[in-house]
């Protein structure tokens, strides 16, 4: 008996719904907050495309644009250097954010609620920088013409 048949259909459907929509919501939040928003959106669409044709239709053009941007991003050494510098800047900002705990005196809430400082925001920035470096390496290996 295949493994997929051991899981009841309603559990698979519910799992796809919960995982897909959770990733979509986190992706939208990640577009305006520190984090890999676009990756989460693509992952959410990929999961939802298992059940919905509309998600599959939206996923295809997003993937095409992402691959096109990845290919263009590694066509010159200047672009690669700018991308790596940006990723390393994200990591440095995350470390700074994690270490910077000064809360202004005007802040009305507890110190733990001061968003610009702390490891919650800092770790999201560090993770984003690491994902960016991984994507640069992937793009370089996949799209950079061999010379």
N, C-alpha and C positions, 0 to 999 in steps of 0.2 A: 504494500500500500504506500503510495507516494506521501511524502511528509505534508504537502499542502492539503491532502484529503483528510488528514488527521485533525486539522483545525476546522471547526464548524464555519460555514459560510458567513454567518452573521458576525462572527468574531473577526474574520478577515475584512469584511466590509467596514466594520466599526473601526478596526485598526487603521485601515487606509484613510478613512475620514478623519479620525483624530490626528494621526501623524501628518497628513497632508495639510489640513487647515492650521494645525499648530505651527508648522514650518512657514506657511504663508503669513500668519500673523507675526511671527518672530522676524521674518524677512522684511515685512513692511516696517516694523520697529527698527530693524537693523539698517534701514536706509537712512533714517534720521538720527539714530543713536550709533555709538561706536559698535561695530560688529559687521560680520559678513552678510549683509542684507540680501544682496543679489544672489549669492549662493543659496541662501535659505529659500528664497522665492523659487529659484529653479528646482531645488530639491522638492519643495512642496508641490509644484506643478507636475514634476515627474511622478510623484506618488499618486496625486489625484488623477493623472492621466491613465492610471490603471483602471479607473472606473468611469471617467467622464471624457467624452469626445471633446468638449470645449477646452478642457485642460490640455489635452494633446494638441489641439489646434494652437493654443497660446504658447505651448512649450517649444514647438518647432521653430518659429521665428526668433524666439529668445535665444535658443541654442545657436542658430545660424549667426545672429549678431554677436554672440559671445565668442564663437570661434573666429569670426572675422576680426574682432577687436584683439583677440589673443594673437592672431597671426600678424596683424599690423604692429602690435606692441613689441615684437622681437625682430623686426626687419632691419633695425639699425642699432649700433652699439649705444648711441645716445639715448634712444628710447629705453633700452634695457637698463642703462645706468640710472635714468630718471625713475624708472619703476622700482629698481632696487633701493635707490635712495629714499623714495617715498615709503616703501615697506619698512626700511630700517628706522625712518623717522617715526612711523607708527609705533614700532616697538619701543623706541626711546621715549616717546610720549607716554606710552603705557607704564613704563618703569617710573617716569616722573610722576604720573598721576597716582601710582600706587604709593609712592613715598611721600607725596605732598598731602599733608593732613591738616593744614592750617585752615580753620573755619573762621570766617569773618564774624566780628562781634554782632553784626546786624542780623545774622541768621537766626530765625525764630524757632527752628526745630532742633532736635538733638543732633549731635555731631555726626552720628552714623548716617544721617539723611543728607549730608552735604555731598551732592552728586559729583561735582568736579574733582573731588579728591577720594582716594581710597583704591583698594585693590579690585573692587567689583568693576569699576570703569577701566582701571589700568589693565586688568587681565583680558577684558574684551578687546582693548586696543592691541595688546601683545598678540592675542590669538589672531586678530585681523592681519597684523603684520606677518605672522608666520604663514597664514593661509595665502597671503599675497606672494610671499617668496616661493611657496610650493607651486602656485599657479604660474609664476614667471618661469620656474625651472621646467614645468610641464610644457608650457608654450614654447620654450626654447628647444626642448627635445623634439616636440611634435612638429613645429612649424618652421624652425630656422633652417634655411637651405644649407646643405653641407657644401663646403668649399674645398 
